[in-house]
Amino acid sequence: MSAFLRLPPRIKVLEALGAISDGRIEVLNDKEAIVRSSDGTRTYRVYLDVSRREVDSTDNGTVHRGYIGYPIITFLMIKGLLPINKELMESLKGIPWKKLNEKYKNYAKVMETVIRDRGLNEDAVNKYIDQVMAVLRRMNLKRVQRYNEVTEE
């Protein structure tokens, strides 16, 4: 079974950058990685075959919502296939994404809170997200189910 994945909510780009900043990705081999959730309670398996534009991940966004989940974005960044803003990445260290998402239940509100609390330049953040989204759009990734289990996000 395969289906093309939609672009993710914009905040997922920041969550991916935060995962790298926090050291929450473990690359297993050229095509597989494990990403830990921000609260450390979950691990997501990620599969990526760039030449075939095929991906899979056990995160909720990829499995149930049909978009490119942040664990996939994280792996793409680590592999150098998506741009990384190092200054922004350092600013996103230690953010409890899961806790904030559960508290506000609104991605725009969480993004607004993070930008405000970390003293970030909103225009610069949005410009960076736009760059990442443009590359993701061109990638046209499809999900090919490799994993049977699902880890709720």
DSSP file (Angstrom, degrees, kcal/mol; ACC not computed):
  #  RESIDUE AA STRUCTURE BP1 BP2  ACC     N-H-->O    O-->H-N    N-H-->O    O-->H-N    TCO  KAPPA ALPHA  PHI   PSI    X-CA   Y-CA   Z-CA
    1    1 A M              0   0    0      0, 0.0   144,-1.4     0, 0.0     2,-0.3   0.000 360.0 360.0 360.0 131.6    0.0    0.0    0.0
    2    2 A S  E     +A  144   0A   0    142,-0.2     2,-0.3    52,-0.0   142,-0.2  -0.998 360.0 173.1-143.2 149.0    1.3    3.4   -0.9
    3    3 A A  E     -A  143   0A   0    140,-1.3   140,-3.6    -2,-0.3     2,-0.2  -0.988  37.8-105.1-151.0 143.4   -0.1    7.0   -0.9
    4    4 A F  E     -A  142   0A   0     -2,-0.3     2,-0.3   138,-0.3   138,-0.3  -0.493  39.4-128.7 -69.3 138.4    1.5   10.4   -1.4
    5    5 A L        -     0   0    0    136,-2.7    62,-0.3    -2,-0.2   136,-0.2  -0.667  15.4-127.4 -91.4 143.8    1.9   12.3    1.8
    6    6 A R  B     -f   67   0B   0     60,-3.1    62,-2.1    -2,-0.3    -1,-0.1  -0.363  37.9 -85.6 -78.9 164.2    0.6   15.8    2.2
    7    7 A L        -     0   0    0     60,-0.2    -1,-0.1     1,-0.1     3,-0.1  -0.447  53.1-116.0 -65.6 146.6    2.8   18.7    3.5
    8    8 A P        -     0   0    0      0, 0.0    -1,-0.1     0, 0.0    61,-0.1  -0.302  35.5 -80.7 -80.4 165.9    2.8   18.8    7.3
    9    9 A P    >   -     0   0    0      0, 0.0     3,-2.0     0, 0.0     4,-0.4  -0.426  50.8-112.0 -57.2 144.3    1.5   21.5    9.5
   10   10 A R  T >> S+     0   0    0      1,-0.3     3,-1.6     2,-0.2     4,-0.7   0.809 113.2  65.9 -54.6 -35.4    4.2   24.3    9.6
   11   11 A I  H 3> S+     0   0    0      1,-0.3     4,-2.3     2,-0.2     3,-0.4   0.765  85.3  73.0 -61.0 -24.9    5.1   23.6   13.2
   12   12 A K  H <> S+     0   0    0     -3,-2.0     4,-2.1     1,-0.2    -1,-0.3   0.786  90.0  58.9 -63.8 -26.6    6.4   20.2   12.3
   13   13 A V  H <> S+     0   0    0     -3,-1.6     4,-2.0    -4,-0.4    -1,-0.2   0.913 108.7  44.5 -64.9 -42.5    9.5   21.8   10.7
   14   14 A L  H  X S+     0   0    0     -4,-0.7     4,-2.5    -3,-0.4    -2,-0.2   0.883 110.8  53.7 -69.4 -38.6   10.3   23.4   14.1
   15   15 A E  H  X S+     0   0    0     -4,-2.3     4,-2.0     2,-0.2    -1,-0.2   0.903 109.0  49.8 -61.7 -40.1    9.6   20.1   15.9
   16   16 A A  H  X S+     0   0    0     -4,-2.1     4,-1.7     2,-0.2    -2,-0.2   0.921 110.8  48.6 -64.0 -44.3   12.1   18.4   13.6
   17   17 A L  H  X S+     0   0    0     -4,-2.0     4,-2.4     1,-0.2    -2,-0.2   0.886 110.7  51.9 -62.8 -39.1   14.7   21.0   14.2
   18   18 A G  H  X S+     0   0    0     -4,-2.5     4,-2.3     1,-0.2    76,-0.3   0.867 104.7  56.1 -64.2 -37.5   14.2   20.7   17.9
   19   19 A A  H  <>S+     0   0    0     -4,-2.0     5,-3.0     2,-0.2     4,-0.4   0.891 110.1  45.3 -62.8 -39.0   14.6   16.9   17.7
   20   20 A I  H ><5S+     0   0    0     -4,-1.7     3,-1.4     3,-0.2    -2,-0.2   0.937 111.8  51.6 -68.2 -46.0   18.0   17.4   16.1
   21   21 A S  H 3<5S+     0   0    0     -4,-2.4    -2,-0.2     1,-0.3    -1,-0.2   0.859 112.2  46.9 -58.0 -37.4   19.0   20.1   18.7
   22   22 A D  T 3<5S-     0   0    0     -4,-2.3    -1,-0.3    -5,-0.1    -2,-0.2   0.494 112.3-119.6 -84.4  -4.3   18.0   17.8   21.5
   23   23 A G  T < 5 +     0   0    0     -3,-1.4    -3,-0.2    -4,-0.4    -2,-0.1   0.863  65.4 143.3  69.5  35.7   19.9   14.8   20.0
   24   24 A R      < +     0   0    0     -5,-3.0    12,-2.8    -6,-0.2     2,-0.4   0.225  41.5  86.8 -96.2  15.3   16.8   12.7   19.7
   25   25 A I  E     -B   35   0A   0     -6,-0.3     2,-0.5    10,-0.2    10,-0.2  -0.952  51.6-170.5-117.4 135.9   17.6   11.0   16.5
   26   26 A E  E     -B   34   0A   0      8,-3.0     8,-2.6    -2,-0.4     2,-0.6  -0.974  16.2-146.1-122.0 114.6   19.6    7.8   16.1
   27   27 A V  E     -B   33   0A   0     -2,-0.5     6,-0.3     6,-0.2     3,-0.1  -0.707  16.0-177.6 -82.4 121.8   20.5    6.9   12.5
   28   28 A L        -     0   0    0      4,-2.2     2,-0.3    -2,-0.6     5,-0.2   0.871  63.6 -34.9 -86.8 -42.1   20.5    3.1   12.2
   29   29 A N  S    S-     0   0    0      3,-1.9     3,-0.4     0, 0.0    -1,-0.3  -0.876  83.3 -62.9-161.6-169.5   21.7    2.9    8.6
   30   30 A D  S    S+     0   0    0     -2,-0.3     3,-0.0     1,-0.2    49,-0.0   0.767 133.0  28.4 -60.7 -26.3   21.3    4.8    5.3
   31   31 A K  S    S+     0   0    0      1,-0.1    17,-2.4    18,-0.1     2,-0.4   0.495 114.6  59.5-115.6  -5.7   17.6    4.2    5.2
   32   32 A E  E     + C   0  47A   0     -3,-0.4    -4,-2.2    15,-0.2    -3,-1.9  -0.962  48.1 160.8-134.4 145.9   16.4    3.9    8.8
   33   33 A A  E     -BC  27  46A   0     13,-2.0    13,-2.7    -2,-0.4     2,-0.4  -0.955  27.9-133.1-148.6 165.8   16.5    6.0   11.9
   34   34 A I  E     -BC  26  45A   0     -8,-2.6    -8,-3.0    -2,-0.3     2,-0.4  -0.996  18.0-166.0-124.2 132.2   14.8    6.2   15.3
   35   35 A V  E     -BC  25  44A   0      9,-2.5     9,-3.1    -2,-0.4     2,-0.3  -0.976  11.1-144.3-119.4 129.6   13.5    9.5   16.6
   36   36 A R  E     - C   0  43A   0    -12,-2.8     7,-0.2    -2,-0.4   -12,-0.1  -0.683  24.0-110.9 -90.6 145.6   12.5   10.0   20.3
   37   37 A S    >   -     0   0    0      5,-2.7     3,-1.5    -2,-0.3    -1,-0.1  -0.246  33.2-103.7 -68.3 162.8    9.5   12.2   21.3
   38   38 A S  T 3  S+     0   0    0      1,-0.3    -1,-0.1     2,-0.1    -2,-0.0   0.780 123.6  45.1 -62.7 -27.6   10.2   15.4   23.1
   39   39 A D  T 3  S-     0   0    0     57,-0.1    -1,-0.3     3,-0.0    -2,-0.0   0.447 109.8-123.9 -95.7   0.7    9.1   13.9   26.5
   40   40 A G  S <  S+     0   0    0     -3,-1.5    -2,-0.1     2,-0.2     3,-0.0   0.493  82.2 110.6  77.2   3.4   11.1   10.7   25.8
   41   41 A T  S    S+     0   0    0     -5,-0.0     2,-0.3     1,-0.0    -1,-0.1   0.663  73.9  42.2 -86.4 -15.5    8.1    8.5   26.2
   42   42 A R        -     0   0    0    111,-0.1    -5,-2.7   109,-0.1     2,-0.4  -0.941  60.2-157.0-132.5 151.8    7.8    7.4   22.6
   43   43 A T  E     -C   36   0A   0     -2,-0.3     2,-0.5    -7,-0.2    -7,-0.2  -0.989  11.3-153.3-125.9 140.7   10.1    6.3   19.8
   44   44 A Y  E     -C   35   0A   0     -9,-3.1    -9,-2.5    -2,-0.4     2,-0.4  -0.939   9.0-140.8-115.2 130.9    9.3    6.5   16.1
   45   45 A R  E     -C   34   0A   0     -2,-0.5    13,-1.5   -11,-0.2     2,-0.4  -0.733  21.2-162.9 -87.7 138.0   10.8    4.3   13.5
   46   46 A V  E     -CD  33  57A   0    -13,-2.7   -13,-2.0    -2,-0.4     2,-0.4  -0.980  10.4-170.6-128.1 134.9   11.6    6.1   10.2
   47   47 A Y  E     +CD  32  56A   0      9,-3.1     9,-2.0    -2,-0.4     2,-0.3  -0.971   8.7 177.6-121.7 139.0   12.3    4.6    6.8
   48   48 A L  E     + D   0  55A   0    -17,-2.4     2,-0.6    -2,-0.4     7,-0.2  -0.936  16.7 176.8-147.5 119.0   13.6    6.7    3.9
   49   49 A D  E >>> - D   0  54A   0      5,-3.2     5,-2.1    -2,-0.3     4,-0.9  -0.872  10.9-175.8-119.2  94.8   14.5    5.6    0.4
   50   50 A V  G >45S+     0   0    0     -2,-0.6     3,-0.8     1,-0.2    -1,-0.2   0.880  78.3  56.5 -61.3 -43.0   15.4    8.9   -1.3
   51   51 A S  G 345S+     0   0    0      1,-0.3    -1,-0.2     2,-0.1    -2,-0.0   0.817 117.3  35.6 -62.9 -30.0   15.9    7.5   -4.8
   52   52 A R  G <45S-     0   0    0     -3,-0.6    -1,-0.3     2,-0.2    -2,-0.2   0.475 105.8-126.6 -99.3  -3.9   12.4    6.0   -4.8
   53   53 A R  T <<5 +     0   0    0     -4,-0.9    89,-2.6    -3,-0.8     2,-0.4   0.836  61.7 144.5  60.2  34.7   10.9    8.9   -2.9
   54   54 A E  E   < +De  49 142A   0     -5,-2.1    -5,-3.2    87,-0.2     2,-0.3  -0.875  20.4 165.9-109.8 137.2    9.5    6.4   -0.4
   55   55 A V  E     -De  48 143A   0     87,-2.5    89,-2.3    -2,-0.4     2,-0.3  -0.933  12.8-178.6-140.4 162.5    9.1    6.9    3.3
   56   56 A D  E     +D   47   0A   0     -9,-2.0    -9,-3.1    -2,-0.3     2,-0.3  -0.955   4.6 172.6-156.6 153.7    7.4    5.5    6.4
   57   57 A S  E     -D   46   0A   0     -2,-0.3   -11,-0.2   -11,-0.2    90,-0.1  -0.972  34.8-131.5-157.8 151.8    7.3    6.4   10.0
   58   58 A T        +     0   0    0    -13,-1.5    93,-2.6    -2,-0.3     2,-0.1   0.268  68.8 118.3 -91.7  12.4    5.3    5.2   13.0
   59   59 A D  S  > S-     0   0    0    -14,-0.3     4,-2.4    91,-0.1     5,-0.2  -0.461  74.6-117.3 -78.5 155.9    4.3    8.7   14.1
   60   60 A N  H  >>S+     0   0    0     91,-0.4     4,-2.6     1,-0.2     5,-1.2   0.853 110.1  56.3 -59.9 -41.4    0.6    9.6   14.2
   61   61 A G  H  45S+     0   0    0      3,-0.2     6,-2.1     1,-0.2     4,-0.5   0.906 113.4  40.0 -61.3 -43.1    0.8   12.4   11.6
   62   62 A T  H  45S+     0   0    0      4,-0.2     4,-0.4    -3,-0.2    -2,-0.2   0.938 124.1  37.3 -70.7 -47.9    2.3   10.0    9.0
   63   63 A V  H  <5S+     0   0    0     -4,-2.4    -2,-0.2     1,-0.1    -3,-0.2   0.946 132.7  18.1 -73.7 -50.6    0.1    7.0    9.8
   64   64 A H  T  <5S+     0   0    0     -4,-2.6    -3,-0.2    -5,-0.2    -2,-0.1   0.738 129.7  39.6 -99.3 -25.0   -3.3    8.5   10.6
   65   65 A R  S   <S-     0   0    0     -5,-1.2    -3,-0.2    -4,-0.5    -4,-0.1   0.543  94.4-128.8-107.8  -7.3   -3.3   12.0    9.2
   66   66 A G        +     0   0    0     -4,-0.4   -60,-3.1    -5,-0.4     2,-0.3   0.741  65.0 117.1  71.9  24.3   -1.5   11.4    5.9
   67   67 A Y  B    S-f    6   0B   0     -6,-2.1     2,-0.8   -62,-0.3    -1,-0.2  -0.804  78.9 -86.0-119.0 167.2    1.2   14.1    6.1
   68   68 A I        -     0   0    0    -62,-2.1    -6,-0.1    -2,-0.3   -56,-0.0  -0.583  53.6-140.0 -71.0 107.1    5.0   14.0    6.3
   69   69 A G    >>  -     0   0    0     -2,-0.8     4,-1.8   -10,-0.1     3,-0.8  -0.235  18.7-107.9 -71.6 158.5    5.5   13.6   10.1
   70   70 A Y  H 3> S+     0   0    0      1,-0.2     4,-2.7     2,-0.2     5,-0.2   0.798 116.0  61.7 -60.7 -29.4    8.3   15.4   12.0
   71   71 A P  H 3> S+     0   0    0      0, 0.0     4,-2.0     0, 0.0    -1,-0.2   0.901 106.2  47.2 -62.8 -36.3   10.4   12.2   12.4
   72   72 A I  H <> S+     0   0    0     -3,-0.8     4,-2.5     2,-0.2    -2,-0.2   0.928 112.2  49.4 -66.3 -44.9   10.7   12.0    8.6
   73   73 A I  H  X S+     0   0    0     -4,-1.8     4,-2.3     1,-0.2    -1,-0.2   0.906 109.0  53.7 -60.0 -42.1   11.6   15.7    8.4
   74   74 A T  H  X S+     0   0    0     -4,-2.7     4,-2.4     1,-0.2    -1,-0.2   0.929 110.3  45.8 -58.0 -47.6   14.2   15.1   11.1
   75   75 A F  H  X S+     0   0    0     -4,-2.0     4,-2.1     1,-0.2    -1,-0.2   0.899 110.9  52.9 -65.0 -41.3   15.8   12.3    9.1
   76   76 A L  H  <>S+     0   0    0     -4,-2.5     5,-2.6     1,-0.2     6,-0.8   0.882 110.6  48.4 -61.1 -38.3   15.7   14.3    5.9
   77   77 A M  H ><5S+     0   0    0     -4,-2.3     3,-1.7     4,-0.2    -2,-0.2   0.936 109.9  50.7 -66.3 -46.8   17.5   17.2    7.6
   78   78 A I  H 3<5S+     0   0    0     -4,-2.4    -2,-0.2     1,-0.3    -1,-0.2   0.857 108.4  53.4 -59.4 -36.3   20.2   14.9    9.1
   79   79 A K  T 3<5S-     0   0    0     -4,-2.1    -1,-0.3    -5,-0.2    -2,-0.2   0.479 117.9-114.1 -79.3  -1.6   20.8   13.5    5.7
   80   80 A G  T < 5S+     0   0    0     -3,-1.7    -3,-0.2    -4,-0.2    -2,-0.1   0.664  85.7 117.3  80.3  16.1   21.3   17.0    4.3
   81   81 A L  S   <S+     0   0    0     -5,-2.6    -4,-0.2    -6,-0.2    -5,-0.1   0.578  73.0  42.8 -93.9 -11.2   18.3   16.8    2.1
   82   82 A L  S    S-     0   0    0     -6,-0.8    -2,-0.2    -5,-0.2    50,-0.1  -0.973  96.9 -99.7-129.3 147.2   16.5   19.7    3.8
   83   83 A P        -     0   0    0      0, 0.0     2,-0.5     0, 0.0    -2,-0.1  -0.346  30.8-152.3 -67.0 145.8   18.0   23.0    4.9
   84   84 A I        -     0   0    0     -7,-0.1     2,-0.9    -4,-0.1     3,-0.1  -0.983   6.2-152.5-119.2 127.7   19.0   23.4    8.6
   85   85 A N     >  -     0   0    0     -2,-0.5     4,-2.8     1,-0.2     5,-0.2  -0.863  11.9-166.9 -96.7 102.1   19.0   26.8   10.2
   86   86 A K  H  > S+     0   0    0     -2,-0.9     4,-2.2     1,-0.2    -1,-0.2   0.858  83.8  51.3 -63.0 -38.5   21.7   26.3   13.0
   87   87 A E  H  > S+     0   0    0      2,-0.2     4,-1.4     1,-0.2    -1,-0.2   0.938 114.4  43.2 -64.3 -46.5   20.9   29.5   14.9
   88   88 A L  H  > S+     0   0    0      1,-0.2     4,-1.0     2,-0.2    -2,-0.2   0.900 110.1  58.1 -64.4 -40.6   17.2   28.6   15.0
   89   89 A M  H >< S+     0   0    0     -4,-2.8     3,-0.9     1,-0.2    -2,-0.2   0.918 105.6  48.7 -56.6 -46.0   18.0   25.0   15.8
   90   90 A E  H >< S+     0   0    0     -4,-2.2     3,-1.2     1,-0.2    -1,-0.2   0.854 107.3  56.4 -63.3 -34.2   19.9   26.1   19.0
   91   91 A S  H 3< S+     0   0    0     -4,-1.4    -1,-0.2     1,-0.2    -2,-0.2   0.709 103.5  55.4 -69.2 -19.7   17.0   28.3   20.0
   92   92 A L  T X< S+     0   0    0     -4,-1.0     3,-1.2    -3,-0.9    -1,-0.2   0.331  77.5 129.8 -97.3   6.9   14.6   25.3   19.9
   93   93 A K  T <  S+     0   0    0     -3,-1.2   -74,-0.1     1,-0.2   -75,-0.1  -0.383  74.4   7.5 -64.5 133.7   16.6   23.2   22.3
   94   94 A G  T 3  S+     0   0    0    -76,-0.3    -1,-0.2     1,-0.2   -75,-0.0   0.622  80.9 154.3  76.5  14.6   14.6   21.6   25.1
   95   95 A I    <   -     0   0    0     -3,-1.2     2,-1.8     1,-0.1    -1,-0.2  -0.636  44.3-136.5 -78.6 129.3   11.1   22.6   24.0
   96   96 A P     >  +     0   0    0      0, 0.0     4,-2.4     0, 0.0     5,-0.2  -0.524  33.5 171.2 -83.2  74.0    8.4   20.2   25.4
   97   97 A W  H  > S+     0   0    0     -2,-1.8     4,-3.1     1,-0.2     5,-0.2   0.890  72.3  50.3 -53.8 -48.4    6.5   20.0   22.1
   98   98 A K  H  > S+     0   0    0      1,-0.2     4,-2.3     2,-0.2    -1,-0.2   0.927 111.7  48.1 -59.3 -46.1    4.2   17.2   23.2
   99   99 A K  H  > S+     0   0    0      1,-0.2     4,-2.2     2,-0.2    -1,-0.2   0.913 114.2  46.4 -60.8 -44.5    3.2   19.0   26.4
  100  100 A L  H  X S+     0   0    0     -4,-2.4     4,-2.7     2,-0.2     5,-0.4   0.909 111.3  51.5 -66.0 -42.4    2.6   22.3   24.5
  101  101 A N  H  X S+     0   0    0     -4,-3.1     4,-2.0    -5,-0.2    -1,-0.2   0.891 113.3  45.3 -62.1 -39.0    0.6   20.6   21.8
  102  102 A E  H  < S+     0   0    0     -4,-2.3    -1,-0.2    -5,-0.2    -2,-0.2   0.866 114.0  49.8 -71.4 -36.2   -1.6   18.9   24.4
  103  103 A K  H  < S+     0   0    0     -4,-2.2    -2,-0.2    -5,-0.2    -3,-0.2   0.947 125.2  24.4 -67.7 -49.6   -2.0   22.1   26.4
  104  104 A Y  H  < S-     0   0    0     -4,-2.7    -2,-0.2    -5,-0.1    -3,-0.2   0.745  79.7-156.1 -91.7 -25.2   -3.0   24.4   23.5
  105  105 A K     <  +     0   0    0     -4,-2.0     2,-0.3    -5,-0.4    -3,-0.1   0.819  68.4  93.6  50.6  33.8   -4.5   21.8   21.1
  106  106 A N     >  -     0   0    0     -5,-0.2     4,-2.1     1,-0.1     3,-0.2  -0.842  64.9-155.0-158.1 111.4   -3.7   24.3   18.3
  107  107 A Y  H  > S+     0   0    0     -2,-0.3     4,-2.6     1,-0.2     5,-0.2   0.869  96.6  54.3 -60.6 -38.4   -0.5   24.3   16.3
  108  108 A A  H  > S+     0   0    0      1,-0.2     4,-2.4     2,-0.2    -1,-0.2   0.901 109.2  48.7 -62.7 -40.0   -0.7   28.0   15.5
  109  109 A K  H  > S+     0   0    0     -3,-0.2     4,-2.4     2,-0.2    -1,-0.2   0.900 111.0  49.9 -66.2 -41.4   -1.0   28.9   19.2
  110  110 A V  H  X S+     0   0    0     -4,-2.1     4,-2.7     2,-0.2    -2,-0.2   0.927 111.7  48.4 -63.1 -44.4    2.0   26.6   20.1
  111  111 A M  H  X S+     0   0    0     -4,-2.6     4,-2.7     1,-0.2     5,-0.2   0.922 111.2  50.0 -61.5 -44.5    4.1   28.3   17.3
  112  112 A E  H  X S+     0   0    0     -4,-2.4     4,-2.3     1,-0.2    -1,-0.2   0.912 112.2  48.3 -58.8 -44.4    3.1   31.7   18.6
  113  113 A T  H  X S+     0   0    0     -4,-2.4     4,-3.2     2,-0.2     5,-0.3   0.917 112.5  47.3 -63.7 -45.9    4.1   30.8   22.1
  114  114 A V  H  X S+     0   0    0     -4,-2.7     4,-2.2     2,-0.2     6,-0.3   0.929 112.7  48.9 -63.5 -46.0    7.4   29.3   21.1
  115  115 A I  H  <>S+     0   0    0     -4,-2.7     5,-2.4    -5,-0.2     4,-0.4   0.919 117.4  42.1 -60.3 -44.2    8.3   32.3   19.0
  116  116 A R  H ><5S+     0   0    0     -4,-2.3     3,-1.1    -5,-0.2    -2,-0.2   0.958 116.2  46.4 -67.5 -51.7    7.4   34.7   21.8
  117  117 A D  H 3<5S+     0   0    0     -4,-3.2    -2,-0.2     1,-0.3    -1,-0.2   0.805 117.2  43.4 -65.6 -30.2    9.0   32.7   24.7
  118  118 A R  T 3<5S-     0   0    0     -4,-2.2    -1,-0.3    -5,-0.3    -2,-0.2   0.444 108.5-122.7 -94.6  -0.7   12.2   32.1   22.8
  119  119 A G  T < 5 +     0   0    0     -3,-1.1    -3,-0.2    -4,-0.4     2,-0.2   0.873  52.1 166.7  64.7  38.3   12.4   35.7   21.5
  120  120 A L      < -     0   0    0     -5,-2.4     2,-0.8    -6,-0.3    -1,-0.2  -0.487  45.2-109.4 -87.8 155.8   12.6   34.6   17.9
  121  121 A N     >  -     0   0    0      1,-0.2     4,-2.5    -2,-0.2     5,-0.2  -0.761  26.5-155.5 -83.2 110.9   12.1   36.7   14.8
  122  122 A E  H  > S+     0   0    0     -2,-0.8     4,-2.6     1,-0.2     5,-0.2   0.875  90.9  51.2 -59.2 -41.3    8.8   35.6   13.4
  123  123 A D  H  > S+     0   0    0      1,-0.2     4,-2.3     2,-0.2    -1,-0.2   0.915 111.6  47.4 -63.2 -42.7    9.5   36.7    9.8
  124  124 A A  H  > S+     0   0    0      2,-0.2     4,-2.1     1,-0.2    -2,-0.2   0.898 112.2  50.2 -65.5 -40.4   12.8   34.8    9.9
  125  125 A V  H  X S+     0   0    0     -4,-2.5     4,-2.5     1,-0.2    -2,-0.2   0.937 112.8  46.2 -62.4 -47.3   11.2   31.7   11.3
  126  126 A N  H  X S+     0   0    0     -4,-2.6     4,-2.5     1,-0.2    -2,-0.2   0.867 110.2  53.5 -65.7 -36.5    8.4   31.8    8.7
  127  127 A K  H  X S+     0   0    0     -4,-2.3     4,-1.9     2,-0.2    -1,-0.2   0.921 110.5  47.4 -63.5 -43.3   10.9   32.3    5.9
  128  128 A Y  H  X S+     0   0    0     -4,-2.1     4,-2.2     2,-0.2    -2,-0.2   0.933 111.5  49.6 -63.2 -46.5   12.9   29.3    7.0
  129  129 A I  H  X S+     0   0    0     -4,-2.5     4,-2.8     1,-0.2     5,-0.2   0.911 108.5  54.2 -59.4 -41.8    9.8   27.1    7.2
  130  130 A D  H  X S+     0   0    0     -4,-2.5     4,-2.2     1,-0.2    -1,-0.2   0.898 107.3  51.2 -57.9 -41.6    8.8   28.3    3.7
  131  131 A Q  H  X S+     0   0    0     -4,-1.9     4,-1.7     2,-0.2    -1,-0.2   0.931 112.3  45.2 -61.9 -46.3   12.2   27.1    2.4
  132  132 A V  H  X S+     0   0    0     -4,-2.2     4,-2.6     1,-0.2    -2,-0.2   0.922 112.5  51.1 -64.4 -44.2   11.8   23.7    4.0
  133  133 A M  H  X S+     0   0    0     -4,-2.8     4,-2.7     1,-0.2    -1,-0.2   0.872 106.3  55.3 -62.4 -37.3    8.2   23.3    2.7
  134  134 A A  H  X S+     0   0    0     -4,-2.2     4,-1.8    -5,-0.2    -1,-0.2   0.909 110.6  45.0 -62.8 -41.7    9.2   24.2   -0.8
  135  135 A V  H  X S+     0   0    0     -4,-1.7     4,-1.7     2,-0.2    -2,-0.2   0.925 112.9  50.7 -67.8 -44.1   11.8   21.4   -0.8
  136  136 A L  H  X S+     0   0    0     -4,-2.6     4,-1.2     1,-0.2     5,-0.4   0.901 107.9  53.8 -59.2 -40.9    9.3   19.0    0.7
  137  137 A R  H  < S+     0   0    0     -4,-2.7     3,-0.4     1,-0.2    -1,-0.2   0.921 109.4  47.7 -60.1 -44.4    6.7   19.9   -1.9
  138  138 A R  H  < S+     0   0    0     -4,-1.8    -1,-0.2     1,-0.2    -2,-0.2   0.799 103.2  63.3 -68.0 -28.5    9.2   19.1   -4.7
  139  139 A M  H  < S-     0   0    0     -4,-1.7    -1,-0.2    -5,-0.1    -2,-0.2   0.841  82.6-162.0 -66.9 -32.9   10.1   15.8   -3.1
  140  140 A N     <  -     0   0    0     -4,-1.2     2,-0.1    -3,-0.4    -3,-0.1   0.944  17.3-160.9  50.3  58.8    6.6   14.5   -3.6
  141  141 A L        -     0   0    0     -5,-0.4  -136,-2.7  -136,-0.2     2,-0.4  -0.418   9.7-156.7 -76.7 142.5    7.1   11.7   -1.0
  142  142 A K  E     -Ae   4  54A   0    -89,-2.6   -87,-2.5  -138,-0.3     2,-0.5  -0.937  17.2-122.9-119.2 146.1    4.9    8.7   -0.8
  143  143 A R  E     -Ae   3  55A   0   -140,-3.6  -140,-1.3    -2,-0.4     2,-0.5  -0.739  24.1-176.0 -87.1 125.4    4.3    6.4    2.1
  144  144 A V  E     -A    2   0A   0    -89,-2.3     2,-0.3    -2,-0.5  -142,-0.2  -0.980  33.7-119.0-119.6 115.0    5.1    2.8    1.6
  145  145 A Q        +     0   0    0   -144,-1.4   -89,-0.1    -2,-0.5     3,-0.1  -0.358  49.8 152.1 -65.2 115.9    4.2    0.9    4.7
  146  146 A R        +     0   0    0     -2,-0.3     2,-0.4     1,-0.1    -1,-0.2   0.619  59.9  58.3-108.9 -26.5    7.3   -0.8    6.2
  147  147 A Y        -     0   0    0      1,-0.1    -1,-0.1  -102,-0.1   -90,-0.1  -0.862  56.2-163.5-114.8 141.8    6.2   -0.9    9.8
  148  148 A N  S    S+     0   0    0     -2,-0.4    -1,-0.1    -3,-0.1     2,-0.1   0.810  70.1  74.8 -89.7 -34.1    3.2   -2.6   11.4
  149  149 A E        -     0   0    0      2,-0.0     2,-0.4     1,-0.0    -2,-0.1  -0.445  65.6-151.3 -82.7 155.5    3.1   -0.9   14.7
  150  150 A V        -     0   0    0     -2,-0.1     2,-0.6  -106,-0.0   -91,-0.1  -0.983   1.3-153.9-123.7 135.6    2.0    2.7   15.3
  151  151 A T        -     0   0    0    -93,-2.6   -91,-0.4    -2,-0.4  -109,-0.1  -0.948  25.1-125.5-109.3 117.1    3.3    4.9   18.0
  152  152 A E              0   0    0     -2,-0.6   -93,-0.1   -93,-0.2   -94,-0.0  -0.348 360.0 360.0 -63.0 138.4    0.8    7.5   19.0
  153  153 A E              0   0    0     -2,-0.0    -1,-0.2  -111,-0.0   -94,-0.1   0.424 360.0 360.0 -86.9 360.0    2.2   11.1   18.8
